[in-house]
């Protein structure tokens, strides 16, 4: 490691652990880097061609082969290189939460496949691995060894006294913070932020911290281009604080970045913090020393609000407020995911009435609502659990209108600044999986359906089916996006306020001066726009729509935008 890198890591370690302990950890990190350092060329930063698919390893199933093999074959045959990156949600052995209660970080769930199947996927796609390192399964060897009294694991977990005051601790779920366990020395209480099967890890332990760093190094060795730090905001615990976004957490993420940059330059760290925007973007650090990307959590609920209300004002104002990113940081954008649509990120943006309107619509459309404990005996909506296509539907309407509204929403995802992440059930035109909820008893199962591959292929090959229409329409739009330099993740973004029913942004790639004006009608009304204002933004008279391939004459005075129509306008 360079002296500058050592000094940076040392400073962070000393601040978190003190000089004596920090010096020991730094020496071990130096050995770790020497052991895992790769000779490969540094990976290039992302550009407009980077689009990520988010999927479980077994979202598509075939009884005759391992799911990871099925996934690779399906992607090769049906998606090709239209999408170049894949986030495989936790593919390790687990005991609950569909993978987010990991038993062994360094094994592949045998039901999905083996490491060789991950390696084969990595040959064709940039991969994102989940680093579920805030907690581990109660059935993991680490925790079972702790319960038996094994000295090596006694400081791996956070013990606390239930009689102490824990009221200041931020709670993401309406569940107890501490879980009673039977230890070799007697009854103890351990910290469990998310559930009694997800035991929080103790980063005050230098052994634990170093073991996690080696796990991350192993992930990169196994082909991870991106590492998603799951629930990272809760990493460091301290009584009489919120125990979220503490300085120690930020410094540990900074150490992780430096170590991974030394091992495999170009590795991208993405932090997953489902919290209000200000806290979320704090994980950019100074723009060069922490996360490369942060999840853009306000985008899903604000886009949903725009289409359900027919008004994009909140979405537009929020997009206009976004801070510039540095040359090598950006947003990771998504609308749907394995989780629901989080509501905490719109605190201070949507009022209670607007949130309740979304809650009511979700329930009307067959979805569910999860609640968080406010710490004062009350609960608030925390997450909307529903498939995104189902959430956007309006009563018994023609399929074409449902598709147009859905693709319009996805066009916002493809237009805004950052790298787009497309959830597999959005790409495949899936709807609510009520059977999944009944089978598991969990709200989130509504958008985690396992699809038999032969049935899926049959639907995708049936012209005019809902799946076929969405799948092919979505991929065509992705291809058009990839051809536009103005959609580079770091291209500038300016929001235009032409009409509250329109979401309108100008994207500008400063390197070449290329401009593109994106317009999405979130309403069921036709809207006329004065062409002068568009031409002034594009710096041209006359323009074309990349999506429809229509060319608009310089003599045109008004542009009609149909209900749920999306346009990408640029110079002819």
C-alpha positions as CSV (number, residue, x, y, z in Angstrom):
1,X,0.0,0.0,0.0
2,X,1.1,3.6,-0.6
3,X,2.0,5.7,2.4
4,X,-0.9,7.9,1.7
5,X,-3.3,5.0,1.8
6,X,-1.8,3.7,5.0
7,X,-2.0,7.1,6.6
8,X,-5.7,7.4,5.6
9,X,-6.6,4.0,7.0
10,X,-4.5,4.6,10.1
11,X,-6.3,7.8,10.9
12,X,-9.7,6.2,10.6
13,X,-8.6,3.2,12.7
14,X,-7.1,5.3,15.4
15,X,-10.4,7.4,15.6
16,X,-12.5,4.3,16.0
17,X,-10.3,1.9,17.9
18,X,-7.6,4.0,19.5
19,X,-3.9,3.9,18.7
20,X,-2.9,0.5,20.2
21,X,-5.8,-1.5,18.8
22,X,-5.8,0.5,15.5
23,X,-2.1,-0.2,15.0
24,X,-2.7,-4.0,15.3
25,X,-5.6,-3.8,12.8
26,X,-3.6,-1.8,10.4
27,X,-0.8,-4.4,10.4
28,X,-3.3,-7.2,9.8
29,X,-4.9,-5.1,6.9
30,X,-1.5,-4.7,5.3
31,X,-1.1,-8.5,5.3
32,X,-4.6,-9.0,4.0
33,X,-3.9,-6.7,1.0
34,X,-0.7,-8.5,0.2
35,X,-2.6,-11.8,0.3
36,X,-5.5,-10.8,-2.0
37,X,-4.1,-8.0,-4.2
38,X,-5.1,-8.7,-7.9
39,X,-2.9,-8.0,-10.9
40,X,-5.8,-7.2,-13.2
41,X,-6.2,-3.8,-14.8
42,X,-8.3,-1.3,-12.9
43,X,-11.9,-1.4,-13.9
44,X,-13.3,1.7,-15.7
45,X,-15.9,3.9,-14.0
46,X,-19.5,3.3,-15.0
47,X,-21.1,5.0,-18.0
48,X,-24.5,5.1,-19.8
49,X,-24.2,1.5,-20.9
50,X,-24.3,0.3,-17.3
51,X,-27.7,-1.1,-16.4
52,X,-28.2,-3.6,-13.6
53,X,-30.8,-6.4,-13.2
54,X,-31.7,-7.2,-9.6
55,X,-32.7,-10.8,-9.0
56,X,-32.7,-13.7,-6.6
57,X,-30.6,-16.6,-7.7
58,X,-33.8,-18.6,-7.9
59,X,-36.3,-16.0,-9.2
60,X,-36.4,-18.2,-12.3
61,X,-36.5,-22.0,-11.6
62,X,-36.0,-25.2,-13.4
63,X,-36.5,-28.5,-11.6
64,X,-33.9,-30.1,-13.8
65,X,-30.9,-27.9,-13.0
66,X,-29.5,-25.5,-10.4
67,X,-31.1,-22.1,-10.4
68,X,-28.0,-20.1,-11.0
69,X,-27.5,-22.2,-14.2
70,X,-31.1,-21.5,-15.2
71,X,-30.6,-17.8,-14.6
72,X,-27.4,-17.6,-16.7
73,X,-29.1,-19.5,-19.6
74,X,-32.2,-17.3,-19.5
75,X,-30.2,-14.1,-19.4
76,X,-27.9,-15.2,-22.3
77,X,-30.9,-16.3,-24.4
78,X,-33.5,-13.6,-23.7
79,X,-31.6,-10.5,-22.4
80,X,-28.1,-10.8,-24.0
81,X,-25.9,-7.8,-23.5
82,X,-28.8,-5.3,-23.3
83,X,-28.2,-5.4,-19.6
84,X,-24.6,-5.8,-18.6
85,X,-24.7,-6.1,-14.8
86,X,-26.6,-8.4,-12.4
87,X,-27.2,-8.0,-8.7
88,X,-27.7,-11.5,-7.3
89,X,-29.5,-11.1,-4.0
90,X,-27.9,-13.1,-1.1
91,X,-27.0,-16.5,-2.5
92,X,-25.5,-17.9,0.6
93,X,-27.0,-20.5,3.0
94,X,-29.6,-18.8,5.2
95,X,-32.3,-19.4,7.8
96,X,-34.8,-16.5,7.2
97,X,-35.7,-13.2,5.5
98,X,-35.2,-14.8,2.0
99,X,-31.4,-14.8,2.3
100,X,-30.7,-11.8,4.6
101,X,-30.0,-14.0,7.6
102,X,-26.8,-15.6,6.4
103,X,-25.4,-18.8,7.9
104,X,-22.1,-18.8,6.1
105,X,-20.8,-15.9,4.1
106,X,-18.4,-17.9,2.1
107,X,-20.6,-20.7,0.8
108,X,-23.2,-20.7,-2.0
109,X,-26.6,-22.0,-1.1
110,X,-26.5,-25.6,-2.6
111,X,-30.1,-25.2,-3.8
112,X,-28.9,-22.4,-6.1
113,X,-25.6,-23.8,-7.2
114,X,-21.9,-23.6,-6.4
115,X,-19.1,-21.0,-6.7
116,X,-18.4,-22.2,-10.3
117,X,-21.9,-21.0,-11.3
118,X,-21.2,-17.6,-9.9
119,X,-17.9,-17.5,-11.7
120,X,-19.6,-18.4,-15.0
121,X,-22.1,-15.6,-14.6
122,X,-19.2,-13.2,-13.9
123,X,-17.8,-14.1,-17.3
124,X,-20.8,-12.5,-19.0
125,X,-22.0,-9.9,-16.5
126,X,-20.6,-7.5,-13.9
127,X,-21.9,-8.9,-10.7
128,X,-23.0,-7.3,-7.4
129,X,-22.8,-9.3,-4.3
130,X,-24.6,-8.6,-1.0
131,X,-22.4,-8.0,2.0
132,X,-25.0,-8.7,4.7
133,X,-22.5,-7.7,7.4
134,X,-24.6,-5.9,10.0
135,X,-26.0,-9.2,11.3
136,X,-25.7,-13.0,10.9
137,X,-28.0,-15.9,11.4
138,X,-28.7,-17.3,14.9
139,X,-27.9,-20.7,13.4
140,X,-24.5,-19.6,12.0
141,X,-21.4,-21.3,13.4
142,X,-20.3,-18.0,14.7
143,X,-23.3,-17.5,16.9
144,X,-23.6,-21.2,17.9
145,X,-19.9,-21.1,19.0
146,X,-20.7,-17.9,21.0
147,X,-23.6,-19.7,22.8
148,X,-21.3,-22.6,23.7
149,X,-18.9,-20.2,25.3
150,X,-16.1,-20.6,22.7
151,X,-13.6,-17.8,23.7
152,X,-12.9,-17.0,20.1
153,X,-16.4,-15.7,19.5
154,X,-17.4,-14.0,22.8
155,X,-16.8,-10.5,21.5
156,X,-18.5,-11.1,18.0
157,X,-21.9,-10.0,19.3
158,X,-23.4,-7.1,21.1
159,X,-24.7,-7.9,24.6
160,X,-26.9,-5.5,26.6
161,X,-29.0,-5.3,29.7
162,X,-32.7,-5.0,29.1
163,X,-33.0,-2.8,32.2
164,X,-30.9,-0.1,30.5
165,X,-32.6,2.7,28.6
166,X,-32.6,1.8,24.8
167,X,-35.3,4.4,23.9
168,X,-32.9,6.5,21.8
169,X,-32.1,3.7,19.4
170,X,-33.6,4.0,16.0
171,X,-35.8,1.0,15.2
172,X,-36.5,0.0,11.6
173,X,-39.1,-2.6,12.6
174,X,-41.7,-2.9,15.3
175,X,-39.8,-5.8,17.0
176,X,-37.8,-6.0,20.2
177,X,-34.3,-4.7,20.1
178,X,-32.8,-7.3,22.4
179,X,-33.3,-11.0,22.2
180,X,-33.0,-13.4,25.2
181,X,-30.6,-16.3,24.5
182,X,-29.3,-19.2,26.6
183,X,-25.5,-19.0,26.8
184,X,-23.1,-21.4,28.4
185,X,-22.7,-18.9,31.3
186,X,-26.5,-18.4,31.6
187,X,-29.2,-16.1,30.2
188,X,-27.9,-13.2,28.1
189,X,-29.5,-10.6,25.9
190,X,-28.1,-9.8,22.5
191,X,-28.7,-6.9,20.1
192,X,-31.0,-7.8,17.2
193,X,-31.9,-4.8,15.1
194,X,-34.0,-6.7,12.5
195,X,-35.3,-10.0,14.0
196,X,-34.4,-12.6,16.6
197,X,-32.8,-14.7,13.8
198,X,-30.6,-11.8,12.7
199,X,-27.9,-11.3,15.4
200,X,-26.1,-8.0,15.1
201,X,-22.3,-8.2,14.8
202,X,-20.0,-6.3,17.1
203,X,-17.5,-4.2,15.2
204,X,-15.7,-3.2,18.4
205,X,-14.1,-6.6,18.0
206,X,-11.0,-6.3,15.9
207,X,-11.1,-10.0,15.1
208,X,-14.6,-9.7,13.8
209,X,-13.8,-6.6,11.8
210,X,-10.8,-8.3,10.2
211,X,-12.8,-11.4,9.4
212,X,-15.4,-9.3,7.6
213,X,-12.7,-7.5,5.6
214,X,-11.4,-10.8,4.5
215,X,-14.9,-11.9,3.5
216,X,-15.2,-8.8,1.3
217,X,-11.8,-9.6,-0.3
218,X,-13.1,-13.1,-1.0
219,X,-16.1,-11.7,-2.7
220,X,-14.0,-9.6,-5.0
221,X,-11.9,-12.7,-5.7
222,X,-15.0,-14.6,-6.6
223,X,-16.0,-12.0,-9.2
224,X,-17.8,-9.2,-7.5
225,X,-17.5,-5.9,-9.3
226,X,-20.0,-4.2,-6.9
227,X,-20.5,-4.8,-3.2
228,X,-23.8,-3.8,-1.7
229,X,-23.4,-3.0,2.0
230,X,-26.7,-4.1,3.4
231,X,-28.3,-2.1,6.3
232,X,-24.9,-0.5,6.8
233,X,-26.2,2.5,8.8
234,X,-26.8,0.3,11.8
235,X,-23.2,-1.1,12.0
236,X,-21.9,0.6,15.1
237,X,-24.0,0.5,18.4
238,X,-23.7,2.8,21.4
239,X,-26.3,3.4,24.1
240,X,-27.7,6.9,24.5
241,X,-27.4,7.5,20.8
242,X,-29.6,6.6,17.8
243,X,-27.0,3.9,16.9
244,X,-27.5,4.8,13.2
245,X,-25.1,6.7,10.9
246,X,-22.6,7.1,13.8
247,X,-19.1,8.4,12.9
248,X,-17.6,5.0,13.6
249,X,-19.8,3.5,10.9
250,X,-18.7,6.1,8.3
251,X,-15.1,5.6,9.2
252,X,-15.4,1.8,8.9
253,X,-16.9,2.1,5.4
254,X,-14.0,4.4,4.5
255,X,-11.6,1.7,5.5
256,X,-13.4,-0.9,3.5
257,X,-13.2,1.3,0.4
258,X,-9.5,1.9,0.8
259,X,-8.8,-1.8,1.4
260,X,-10.9,-2.9,-1.6
261,X,-9.3,-0.2,-3.8
262,X,-5.9,-1.6,-3.0
263,X,-7.0,-5.2,-3.6
264,X,-9.0,-4.6,-6.8
265,X,-9.0,-1.1,-8.2
266,X,-12.4,-0.1,-9.6
267,X,-14.5,-2.2,-7.2
268,X,-17.7,-0.2,-6.5
269,X,-19.2,0.1,-3.0
270,X,-22.9,0.8,-2.8
271,X,-24.4,1.6,0.6
272,X,-28.0,0.6,1.3
273,X,-29.6,3.0,3.8
274,X,-33.3,3.3,3.6
275,X,-33.5,6.6,5.4
276,X,-34.2,10.3,4.7
277,X,-32.1,11.8,1.8
278,X,-29.7,13.9,3.9
279,X,-28.6,10.8,5.9
280,X,-28.5,8.7,2.8
281,X,-26.1,10.9,0.9
282,X,-23.8,11.3,3.9
283,X,-22.3,7.9,2.7
284,X,-20.7,9.7,-0.2
285,X,-18.3,11.1,2.4
286,X,-16.2,13.8,0.8
287,X,-17.0,12.4,-2.7
288,X,-13.8,10.4,-2.9
289,X,-13.4,8.4,0.3
290,X,-16.6,6.5,1.1
291,X,-19.4,4.9,-1.0
292,X,-19.2,5.2,-4.8
293,X,-23.0,5.0,-5.0
294,X,-25.9,5.3,-2.7
295,X,-29.4,3.8,-3.2
296,X,-31.8,6.5,-4.3
297,X,-34.6,5.6,-1.9
298,X,-36.9,8.6,-2.5
299,X,-37.3,7.7,-6.2
300,X,-39.7,4.7,-5.8
301,X,-42.3,6.4,-3.5
302,X,-42.2,9.8,-5.3
303,X,-42.6,8.2,-8.7
304,X,-45.5,6.1,-7.4
305,X,-47.0,9.2,-5.9
306,X,-46.7,11.1,-9.2
307,X,-48.6,8.5,-11.2
308,X,-51.2,7.8,-8.6
309,X,-52.0,11.5,-8.2
310,X,-51.3,12.5,-11.8
311,X,-49.0,15.2,-10.5
312,X,-45.2,15.2,-10.7
313,X,-44.6,18.3,-8.6
314,X,-43.1,16.6,-5.6
315,X,-40.9,14.3,-7.8
316,X,-39.7,17.3,-9.8
317,X,-38.9,19.5,-6.8
318,X,-37.0,16.6,-5.1
319,X,-35.0,15.9,-8.3
320,X,-34.2,19.6,-8.6
321,X,-32.9,19.6,-5.0
322,X,-30.3,16.8,-5.6
323,X,-26.8,17.8,-4.9
324,X,-24.1,17.4,-7.6
325,X,-22.0,14.2,-7.3
326,X,-18.3,14.0,-7.8
327,X,-16.7,12.5,-10.9
328,X,-16.6,9.1,-9.4
329,X,-19.8,8.9,-7.3
330,X,-23.3,8.6,-8.5
331,X,-26.8,7.4,-7.5
332,X,-28.1,3.9,-7.8
333,X,-31.6,4.3,-9.0
334,X,-34.5,1.8,-8.7
335,X,-38.3,1.7,-8.5
336,X,-38.9,-1.9,-7.4
337,X,-36.8,-4.3,-5.4
338,X,-37.0,-7.5,-3.3
339,X,-38.2,-5.2,-0.5
340,X,-41.2,-2.9,-0.6
341,X,-41.5,0.8,-1.3
342,X,-39.9,2.5,1.7
343,X,-41.7,5.6,3.1
344,X,-39.1,7.0,5.4
345,X,-37.2,8.7,2.5
346,X,-40.2,10.9,1.8
347,X,-40.5,12.3,5.3
348,X,-40.6,16.0,4.9
349,X,-41.5,15.7,1.2
350,X,-45.0,14.1,1.3
351,X,-47.4,15.1,4.0
352,X,-49.5,12.5,6.0
353,X,-52.5,12.9,3.7
354,X,-50.4,12.1,0.6
355,X,-48.7,9.1,2.3
356,X,-52.1,7.8,3.4
357,X,-53.4,8.1,-0.1
358,X,-50.6,5.8,-1.3
359,X,-51.3,3.4,1.6
360,X,-55.0,3.3,0.7
361,X,-54.3,2.6,-3.0
362,X,-51.8,-0.1,-2.2
363,X,-54.4,-1.9,0.0
364,X,-57.0,-1.4,-2.8
365,X,-54.6,-3.0,-5.3
366,X,-54.0,-6.1,-3.1
367,X,-50.9,-5.0,-1.3
368,X,-49.9,-4.7,2.3
369,X,-48.3,-2.1,4.6
370,X,-45.5,-2.7,7.1
371,X,-45.2,-0.4,10.2
372,X,-42.3,0.8,12.3
373,X,-42.3,1.5,16.0
374,X,-41.9,5.2,16.8
375,X,-40.6,4.5,20.3
376,X,-43.5,6.3,22.0
377,X,-46.1,3.6,21.7
378,X,-47.3,4.6,18.2
379,X,-46.6,3.1,14.8
380,X,-46.2,4.6,11.4
381,X,-46.3,3.2,7.8
382,X,-42.7,2.2,7.0
383,X,-43.0,0.2,3.8
384,X,-45.5,-0.5,1.1
385,X,-45.4,-4.2,0.2
386,X,-46.7,-4.6,-3.4
387,X,-45.5,-5.4,-6.8
388,X,-44.7,-2.1,-8.6
389,X,-46.9,-3.0,-11.7
390,X,-49.8,-3.9,-9.4
391,X,-49.3,-0.6,-7.4
392,X,-49.6,1.4,-10.6
393,X,-52.8,-0.2,-11.9
394,X,-56.1,1.8,-11.8
395,X,-59.1,-0.4,-11.5
396,X,-60.4,-2.5,-14.4
397,X,-58.6,-0.8,-17.2
398,X,-57.4,-2.0,-20.6
399,X,-54.0,-3.8,-20.6
400,X,-52.5,-1.2,-23.0
401,X,-53.1,1.7,-20.5
402,X,-51.5,-0.3,-17.6
403,X,-48.5,-1.0,-19.8
404,X,-48.1,2.6,-20.9
405,X,-48.3,3.9,-17.4
406,X,-45.8,1.3,-16.2
407,X,-43.3,1.8,-19.0
408,X,-43.6,5.6,-18.5
409,X,-42.6,5.1,-14.8
410,X,-39.7,2.9,-15.8
411,X,-38.6,5.7,-18.3
412,X,-38.2,8.0,-15.4
413,X,-35.9,5.4,-13.8
414,X,-33.9,5.3,-17.1
415,X,-33.8,9.1,-17.4
416,X,-32.6,10.4,-14.1
417,X,-29.0,10.9,-13.0
418,X,-27.3,7.7,-11.9
419,X,-27.1,4.0,-12.7
420,X,-30.5,2.3,-13.2
421,X,-31.3,-1.0,-11.3
422,X,-34.2,-3.0,-12.8
423,X,-35.9,-5.6,-10.6
424,X,-36.5,-8.8,-12.4
425,X,-40.2,-8.8,-11.7
426,X,-40.5,-5.4,-13.3
427,X,-38.6,-6.5,-16.4
428,X,-40.8,-9.6,-16.6
429,X,-44.2,-7.9,-16.1
430,X,-45.0,-9.8,-12.9
431,X,-47.9,-8.9,-10.6
432,X,-48.8,-9.5,-6.9
433,X,-47.9,-13.0,-5.7
434,X,-50.6,-13.5,-3.2
435,X,-49.7,-17.2,-3.0
436,X,-46.3,-16.3,-1.8
437,X,-47.6,-14.2,1.0
438,X,-50.0,-17.0,2.1
439,X,-47.2,-19.6,2.0
440,X,-44.6,-17.6,4.0
441,X,-46.8,-15.3,6.1
442,X,-44.6,-12.4,5.1
443,X,-45.7,-9.2,3.3
444,X,-42.6,-8.9,1.3
445,X,-43.2,-12.2,-0.4
446,X,-45.7,-10.4,-2.6
447,X,-42.9,-9.3,-4.9
448,X,-40.6,-12.3,-4.6
449,X,-42.3,-14.9,-6.8
450,X,-40.3,-17.9,-8.1
451,X,-41.2,-18.4,-11.8
452,X,-41.0,-21.8,-13.5
453,X,-38.7,-21.2,-16.5
454,X,-40.8,-23.0,-19.1
455,X,-44.0,-21.2,-18.2
456,X,-42.1,-17.9,-18.2
457,X,-40.7,-18.6,-21.7
458,X,-44.1,-19.5,-23.0
459,X,-45.6,-16.2,-21.8
460,X,-42.7,-14.2,-23.2
461,X,-43.1,-15.9,-26.6
462,X,-46.8,-15.2,-26.7
463,X,-47.2,-12.0,-28.7
464,X,-49.4,-9.5,-27.0
465,X,-49.3,-11.1,-23.5
466,X,-48.6,-8.7,-20.6
467,X,-45.2,-10.2,-19.9
468,X,-44.2,-10.1,-23.6
469,X,-45.3,-6.5,-24.1
470,X,-43.6,-5.2,-21.0
471,X,-40.4,-7.3,-21.4
472,X,-39.7,-6.4,-25.0
473,X,-40.9,-2.8,-24.5
474,X,-38.6,-2.4,-21.5
475,X,-35.5,-3.9,-23.3
476,X,-36.0,-1.7,-26.3
477,X,-36.1,1.4,-24.1
478,X,-32.9,0.2,-22.3
479,X,-31.2,-0.2,-25.7
480,X,-32.2,3.4,-26.7
481,X,-30.9,4.7,-23.4
482,X,-27.5,3.0,-23.8
483,X,-26.9,4.9,-27.1
484,X,-27.2,8.3,-25.5
485,X,-24.1,9.9,-23.9
486,X,-26.4,12.3,-22.1
487,X,-27.5,9.5,-19.9
488,X,-24.0,9.0,-18.5
489,X,-24.4,8.6,-14.7
490,X,-22.4,11.8,-14.1
491,X,-24.1,13.9,-16.9
492,X,-25.6,17.0,-15.4
493,X,-29.3,17.1,-14.7
494,X,-31.6,20.2,-14.8
495,X,-35.3,20.0,-13.9
496,X,-37.8,22.0,-15.9
497,X,-41.2,23.0,-14.5
498,X,-43.3,23.1,-17.6
499,X,-46.5,21.6,-16.1
500,X,-47.1,19.8,-12.8
501,X,-48.4,16.8,-14.8
502,X,-45.0,16.4,-16.6
503,X,-41.7,15.2,-15.2
504,X,-39.2,17.0,-17.4
505,X,-35.4,17.0,-17.1
506,X,-32.5,18.1,-19.3
507,X,-29.5,15.8,-19.2
508,X,-26.1,17.3,-20.4
509,X,-22.9,15.5,-20.9
510,X,-20.3,18.1,-20.5
511,X,-17.5,16.1,-22.2
512,X,-19.2,16.5,-25.6
513,X,-21.9,19.0,-24.9
514,X,-24.6,16.4,-25.8
515,X,-28.1,17.3,-24.5
516,X,-31.2,15.3,-24.2
517,X,-34.6,16.5,-22.8
518,X,-36.7,13.8,-21.2
519,X,-40.5,14.4,-20.8
520,X,-42.8,11.9,-19.0
521,X,-46.5,12.6,-18.7
522,X,-47.6,11.1,-15.4
523,X,-51.3,11.9,-16.0
524,X,-54.2,10.5,-18.1
525,X,-54.5,13.9,-19.9
526,X,-53.1,15.2,-23.1
527,X,-50.8,18.1,-22.4
528,X,-49.6,20.8,-24.9
529,X,-46.1,22.3,-24.4
530,X,-44.8,25.4,-26.0
531,X,-42.0,24.4,-28.4
532,X,-40.0,27.6,-27.9
533,X,-39.1,26.6,-24.3
534,X,-38.0,23.1,-25.5
535,X,-35.9,24.5,-28.3
536,X,-34.3,27.0,-26.0
537,X,-33.2,24.2,-23.7
538,X,-31.9,22.1,-26.5
539,X,-30.2,25.0,-28.3
540,X,-31.8,23.9,-31.6
541,X,-34.7,24.5,-33.9
542,X,-36.6,21.3,-34.5
543,X,-35.7,18.1,-32.8
544,X,-36.4,14.3,-32.8
545,X,-37.8,11.9,-30.2
546,X,-35.3,9.1,-29.6
547,X,-38.1,6.8,-28.3
548,X,-40.7,7.2,-31.2
549,X,-38.1,8.2,-33.8
550,X,-40.5,11.1,-34.7
551,X,-38.9,14.3,-36.1
552,X,-40.5,17.6,-35.1
553,X,-40.4,20.5,-37.6
554,X,-38.8,23.9,-36.6
555,X,-42.1,25.5,-37.5
556,X,-44.0,23.5,-34.8
557,X,-45.5,25.9,-32.1
558,X,-46.8,23.3,-29.6
559,X,-45.9,19.8,-28.8
560,X,-48.7,17.4,-27.7
561,X,-47.7,14.9,-25.0
562,X,-50.3,12.0,-24.8
563,X,-51.4,10.4,-21.5
564,X,-48.5,8.4,-20.0
565,X,-46.3,9.2,-23.0
566,X,-42.5,9.5,-22.6
567,X,-40.2,11.4,-24.9
568,X,-36.4,11.7,-25.2
569,X,-35.9,14.8,-27.3
570,X,-32.6,15.8,-28.9
571,X,-31.1,17.7,-31.8
572,X,-32.0,16.2,-35.2
